[in-house]
Amino acid sequence: MDSIHPVRKVLSPLFLIGGLALLGASLAMDCMGGGPPPFYQYRGLILIAGILLFFAGLYLFPTLTHHRDIVNVIFLFPLLFTFGVTVIIPLLLGIFYSMTDWTGIRYTQFVGLANYAQMFHEVSFLWSLLITVLFVVFNMVLVNLVGFALALLCTSRLKGVGFFRAAYFLPNLIGGIVLGYVWQFVFNNVLVKVTGASLLTKTPSAFAAIIVVYIWQYAGYIMLIYVNGLVTVPGDVLEAAAIDGANAFTTLLRIKIPMIASTITICTFLTLTSAFKQFDVNMALTNGTGSVMDFMGQYLSNGTQMLALNIYNTAISKNSYALGQAKAVLFFIILACVSLVQVRISNSKEVEL
């Protein structure tokens, strides 16, 4: 067994201690908003130097058994650090702020679960939660059906299949805000001249209009994923089924669908999470307006306002950031739980198929 060089035994602790000291100094200067004049303006460089020095000491750490593990950690650190800064820390801060009277800039007191209690006593929020669930159910079914039907069409032997693929996918490239205003013009002008009424004047028809626009935008994207799954079905299996006398419907039901079960799982997951997070089309098309004459004994004017838009309006329009953050935390919990349950059910179905 190779012996550890004595220089490493000396340099490693020095680098580790020095790196931690520089990290602590730079963070202290940043938190206190000041420091020694020659060093305060270079606190960013001091922070970087501290990180590099610390990892140099970690790399030189006097061990042979765990050296590979240490190197792996060093190489993974940029990714883990970025994930922690952009996801984990904001999530934890969001949970904390939801339990305070946060104004978007500062908070003065800890209020516990008061924001959550207020949220569930808000009838308009409960209505937004209800129509969001309905929107998710309708779209998860309809987008997958339309996308799968388009995928079958685009994997057939028709001429111009490449054109159809591009045409069906094109709406997904249009931003939701632009798409919402374009369809708002269609519903409020074109359809009014044809039918004499706009779909956006009443809550049920406006809600249906949002579903139609969402399907038009997202079905092409789901179609491409289904196309990728269908083209991977082995041709010899399809030929064997044809020789055995299986018709197109039987081949689809007994061979193609079971063999693309993993693709169905992916598409179902994507449509579920995307529909839950629907915001831009909802805001541009109806801005959440719509009258509900009686819901839990109250009149509501946010008949088409789904959950993401409700959270936005609570925080931005009503300037109630703490309550909006509490709603966002609940939104995250619901989305995470539903996604995990859906993936688990889909994976079990894959095993059965």
C-alpha positions in Angstrom: 0.0 0.0 0.0 1.3 3.4 -1.0 2.2 5.7 1.9 0.8 9.2 2.2 3.3 12.0 1.4 4.1 13.9 4.6 3.6 17.2 2.8 -0.1 16.4 2.3 -0.4 15.8 6.1 0.8 19.3 6.7 -0.9 21.2 3.8 -4.3 19.6 4.1 -5.2 20.9 7.5 -3.7 24.3 6.8 -5.7 24.7 3.6 -8.9 23.5 5.3 -8.5 25.9 8.2 -7.4 28.8 5.9 -10.3 28.2 3.5 -12.9 28.1 6.3 -11.4 31.3 7.8 -11.7 33.1 4.5 -15.2 31.8 4.0 -16.2 33.0 7.4 -14.6 36.4 7.0 -16.2 37.0 3.6 -19.7 36.0 4.9 -19.3 38.0 8.0 -18.4 41.1 6.0 -21.3 40.6 3.7 -23.8 40.1 6.6 -22.6 43.0 8.6 -22.4 45.3 5.6 -18.9 46.4 6.3 -15.4 45.4 7.1 -11.8 46.6 7.0 -11.6 49.1 4.1 -8.9 47.2 2.1 -10.7 43.9 2.2 -14.5 44.7 2.1 -14.5 45.6 -1.6 -12.8 42.3 -2.3 -15.1 40.1 -0.2 -16.3 38.3 -3.4 -12.7 37.3 -4.3 -12.1 36.3 -0.7 -15.1 34.0 -0.8 -13.9 32.3 -4.0 -10.4 32.0 -2.6 -11.8 30.4 0.6 -13.8 27.9 -1.4 -10.8 26.9 -3.6 -8.5 26.7 -0.6 -11.0 24.5 1.3 -11.4 22.1 -1.6 -7.6 22.0 -2.2 -7.3 20.9 1.5 -10.0 18.4 1.0 -8.3 17.0 -2.1 -5.0 16.7 -0.2 -6.7 15.1 2.8 -4.4 12.3 4.1 -6.5 9.2 3.2 -6.1 6.5 0.6 -9.3 4.6 1.3 -11.8 7.4 0.8 -9.8 9.6 -1.6 -12.0 8.7 -4.6 -15.1 9.5 -2.7 -13.6 12.9 -1.8 -12.8 13.6 -5.4 -16.3 12.7 -6.4 -17.7 15.1 -3.9 -15.5 17.9 -5.2 -16.7 17.4 -8.7 -20.3 17.2 -7.7 -20.1 20.3 -5.5 -20.9 22.9 -8.2 -24.1 21.0 -9.1 -25.1 20.4 -5.5 -24.3 24.0 -4.6 -26.4 25.4 -7.4 -29.3 23.0 -6.5 -29.1 24.1 -2.9 -29.0 27.8 -3.6 -31.7 27.8 -6.3 -34.1 25.1 -4.9 -33.5 24.0 -1.3 -32.7 27.3 0.3 -35.6 29.2 -1.4 -37.9 26.4 -0.4 -36.9 26.5 3.2 -37.1 30.3 3.3 -40.5 30.2 1.7 -41.8 27.8 4.3 -40.4 30.1 7.0 -41.8 33.3 5.5 -45.3 31.6 5.2 -45.3 31.5 9.0 -44.5 35.2 9.4 -46.1 38.6 8.5 -43.6 39.0 5.6 -44.2 42.1 3.5 -41.9 41.0 0.6 -39.0 42.9 2.2 -39.0 42.2 5.9 -41.0 40.5 8.6 -41.7 41.7 12.2 -43.2 38.7 13.9 -43.7 35.0 13.7 -47.4 34.1 13.3 -47.2 30.3 13.1 -50.0 28.7 11.1 -52.2 31.8 11.0 -51.7 32.3 7.3 -52.7 28.7 6.6 -55.8 29.1 8.7 -56.7 32.3 6.8 -56.1 30.6 3.5 -58.6 27.8 4.2 -61.2 30.4 5.3 -60.9 32.2 2.0 -63.8 31.0 -0.2 -62.2 32.4 -3.4 -59.1 30.3 -2.8 -61.1 27.2 -2.3 -62.9 27.8 -5.5 -59.6 28.3 -7.3 -58.4 25.0 -5.9 -61.5 23.3 -7.0 -61.4 24.5 -10.6 -57.7 23.8 -10.8 -58.3 20.2 -9.9 -61.1 20.0 -12.6 -58.8 21.6 -15.1 -56.0 19.1 -14.4 -58.4 16.1 -14.7 -59.9 17.3 -18.0 -56.5 18.2 -19.5 -54.6 15.2 -18.3 -57.2 13.1 -20.2 -57.9 15.2 -23.3 -54.3 16.3 -24.0 -53.0 12.8 -23.9 -55.9 11.5 -26.1 -55.4 14.3 -28.7 -51.6 14.0 -28.5 -51.7 10.2 -28.9 -54.2 10.5 -31.8 -51.9 13.0 -33.6 -49.0 10.7 -32.9 -50.8 7.8 -34.6 -51.5 10.0 -37.6 -47.9 11.2 -37.8 -46.5 7.7 -37.6 -48.8 6.4 -40.4 -47.8 6.2 -44.0 -49.6 9.3 -45.1 -47.7 11.8 -47.3 -46.5 15.0 -45.7 -46.1 13.5 -42.2 -43.1 15.8 -41.5 -45.3 18.9 -42.3 -48.0 17.6 -39.9 -45.5 17.1 -37.1 -44.1 20.6 -37.4 -47.6 22.1 -37.7 -49.0 20.4 -34.7 -45.9 21.3 -32.6 -45.8 24.9 -33.7 -48.4 26.2 -31.1 -46.1 25.0 -28.3 -43.5 27.5 -29.5 -45.8 30.4 -28.9 -45.6 32.0 -25.5 -48.7 31.6 -23.2 -49.3 35.3 -22.9 -49.3 35.9 -26.6 -51.4 32.8 -27.2 -53.9 34.0 -24.6 -54.4 37.4 -26.3 -54.6 35.8 -29.7 -57.4 33.4 -28.7 -59.1 36.2 -26.7 -59.3 38.1 -30.0 -60.7 35.0 -31.7 -63.3 34.4 -28.9 -64.4 38.0 -28.6 -64.4 39.0 -32.2 -64.5 36.2 -34.7 -66.8 33.9 -32.8 -69.1 36.7 -31.8 -69.7 37.5 -35.5 -70.2 33.8 -36.4 -72.3 32.7 -33.4 -73.5 36.0 -31.9 -72.0 35.2 -28.5 -68.5 35.1 -26.9 -67.3 32.1 -25.0 -65.6 34.4 -22.4 -68.8 36.1 -21.2 -69.9 33.2 -18.9 -67.8 31.3 -16.4 -68.5 27.7 -17.7 -67.8 28.6 -21.3 -64.8 30.7 -20.4 -63.4 27.7 -18.4 -64.0 25.5 -21.4 -62.2 28.1 -23.6 -59.1 27.9 -21.4 -59.1 24.1 -21.7 -59.4 24.3 -25.5 -56.5 26.8 -25.8 -54.4 24.7 -23.5 -55.0 21.5 -25.5 -54.2 23.4 -28.7 -50.9 24.6 -27.3 -49.7 21.5 -25.5 -51.0 18.5 -27.5 -48.3 18.9 -30.2 -45.6 18.7 -27.6 -47.1 15.5 -26.1 -47.5 14.2 -29.6 -43.7 14.3 -30.3 -43.1 12.2 -27.2 -45.7 9.6 -28.2 -44.2 9.6 -31.7 -40.8 8.8 -30.3 -42.4 5.9 -28.3 -44.4 4.5 -31.2 -41.4 4.4 -33.6 -39.5 2.3 -31.1 -42.1 -0.5 -31.3 -40.2 -3.3 -33.2 -41.4 -3.8 -36.7 -41.1 -7.6 -36.6 -43.6 -7.7 -33.7 -46.1 -5.7 -35.8 -45.5 -7.9 -38.8 -46.1 -11.1 -36.6 -49.3 -9.6 -35.3 -50.5 -8.9 -38.9 -49.6 -12.4 -40.0 -51.7 -13.8 -37.0 -54.7 -11.8 -38.3 -54.7 -8.9 -35.8 -56.5 -5.8 -37.1 -55.3 -2.2 -36.5 -57.4 -1.8 -33.3 -56.2 -5.1 -31.8 -52.6 -4.2 -32.6 -53.0 -0.8 -31.0 -54.6 -2.1 -27.9 -52.6 -5.3 -27.4 -49.2 -4.4 -28.7 -48.5 -0.7 -29.2 -50.0 0.6 -26.0 -48.4 -2.0 -23.7 -45.0 -1.5 -25.3 -45.0 2.3 -24.8 -46.2 2.2 -21.2 -43.1 4.1 -20.1 -43.9 6.9 -22.6 -47.5 7.1 -21.4 -46.1 7.5 -17.8 -43.9 10.4 -19.0 -46.7 12.1 -20.9 -49.2 11.7 -18.0 -46.7 13.2 -15.6 -45.9 16.1 -17.9 -49.5 17.0 -18.5 -50.4 16.7 -14.9 -47.7 19.0 -13.6 -48.1 21.5 -16.5 -51.8 21.7 -16.0 -51.4 22.3 -12.3 -49.0 25.2 -12.9 -51.2 26.8 -15.6 -50.8 30.6 -15.3 -50.0 32.6 -18.4 -52.9 31.5 -20.6 -55.3 31.8 -17.7 -54.1 35.4 -17.0 -54.0 36.5 -20.7 -57.3 34.9 -21.8 -59.7 35.7 -18.9 -57.5 37.1 -16.1 -59.4 34.9 -13.7 -62.7 36.9 -14.1 -66.1 35.2 -14.1 -69.1 35.3 -11.8 -70.1 32.5 -9.6 -73.5 33.3 -8.1 -73.3 31.0 -5.0 -70.3 29.0 -3.8 -70.4 28.1 -0.1 -72.9 30.9 0.4 -70.9 33.6 -1.3 -70.8 35.4 -4.6 -67.4 35.2 -6.3 -66.0 37.3 -9.2 -63.0 35.0 -9.8 -64.8 32.2 -11.6 -61.9 31.3 -13.9 -59.0 32.1 -11.6 -56.9 29.0 -11.1 -54.5 28.3 -8.3 -51.3 29.8 -9.7 -53.1 33.0 -10.7 -54.7 33.2 -7.3 -51.3 33.0 -5.6 -50.0 35.7 -7.9 -52.9 38.0 -7.3 -52.7 37.5 -3.5 -49.0 38.4 -3.4 -48.8 41.0 -6.0 -52.2 42.6 -6.5 -53.3 42.5 -2.8 -49.7 43.0 -1.5 -50.1 40.0 0.9 -46.9 38.2 0.4 -47.0 36.0 3.5 -50.5 34.7 2.7 -49.4 34.2 -1.0 -46.3 32.3 0.2 -48.5 30.1 2.4 -50.7 29.3 -0.6 -47.5 28.6 -2.7 -46.2 26.1 0.0 -49.6 24.3 -0.1 -49.4 24.3 -3.9 -46.0 22.7 -3.8 -47.2 20.0 -1.3 -50.2 19.2 -3.4 -48.2 19.0 -6.6 -45.5 16.9 -5.1 -47.9 14.4 -3.5 -50.0 14.1 -6.7 -46.9 13.6 -8.9 -45.5 10.9 -6.6 -48.8 9.0 -6.5 -49.2 9.3 -10.2 -45.7 8.1 -11.0 -46.1 5.2 -8.5 -49.4 4.1 -10.1 -48.1 4.4 -13.6 -45.0 2.4 -12.8 -47.1 -0.4 -11.3 -49.2 -0.4 -14.5 -46.0 -0.7 -16.5 -45.0 -3.8 -14.6 -48.5 -5.3 -15.1 -48.4 -4.6 -18.9 
